Amino acid sequence: MGLTDKEADAQIKRMLDIIDKEGDERVEEVNANAEELFDIEKGKLVEMQRQKITEYYEKKKKHMELQRKIKQSHLINQGRLKTLKAMEEYVLQLTETARCRLGDRTGDNEQYRSLLKGLISQALCQLLELVVVIVCRREDLDLVRRILPECEAEYKQFTGREISVTIDTENFLGTGVSGGVEAIAREGRLRVINTLESRLEQVQKQMAPEMRCILFGVNPNRKFND
């Protein structure tokens, strides 16, 4: 027996309801999956951006720390340079004071006579020439004349050789020279400067480390003492 129209309509309605229900369930499932995937992707994106922000600020922090260290090092170096400059100026001031006082002990006295004799003998032994010309201060001319024979005798005793030493009576050391001599050989091609100023300069260079230690103490950061 066939279905009546009313029964057929009811059956069709049930089938449509089932289809609608399954469709709704499918839509809900798709929406749930889509929302879950969205949340996952959103989480990944948020984490990625967080890492980028963290890395950015870490780099910025490191850069600022590096700049701080560079600035601090620069300030320390500036302080050291200022200290070294002040120390060097003080040493130069002491040297200049000593230079100004060099002439206090010159003149025809026994102390300067002995010093001048030693300077001449040393210059002769440095040259080791047969003929030498001595240039001195105008005011030391007579004193050099008197001690020159003793210097020649010392040279012969030291080297076993004769030497001819003359004094330049036309050219003298400059007015800025406090004492001492210059010894010249081979027409000026060889020259030994043994003035008081030159000896002071030599002493200053040789004793600079000792002077720094005496004046300012031992520098713990200095690896070498020259």
HELIX and SHEET records of a PDB file:
HELIX    1   1 ASP A    5  CYS A  100  1                                  96    
HELIX    2   2 LEU A  102  ARG A  105  5                                   4    
HELIX    3   3 GLU A  110  LEU A  127  1                                  18    
HELIX    4   4 ARG A  138  ASP A  140  5                                   3    
HELIX    5   5 LEU A  141  THR A  159  1                                  19    
HELIX    6   6 LEU A  196  GLN A  206  1                                  11    
HELIX    7   7 ALA A  208  PHE A  216  1                                   9    
SHEET    1   A 4 SER A 164  ILE A 167  0                                        
SHEET    2   A 4 VAL A 131  VAL A 135  1                                        
SHEET    3   A 4 GLY A 180  ALA A 185 -1                                        
SHEET    4   A 4 LEU A 190  THR A 195 -1                                        
END                                                                             
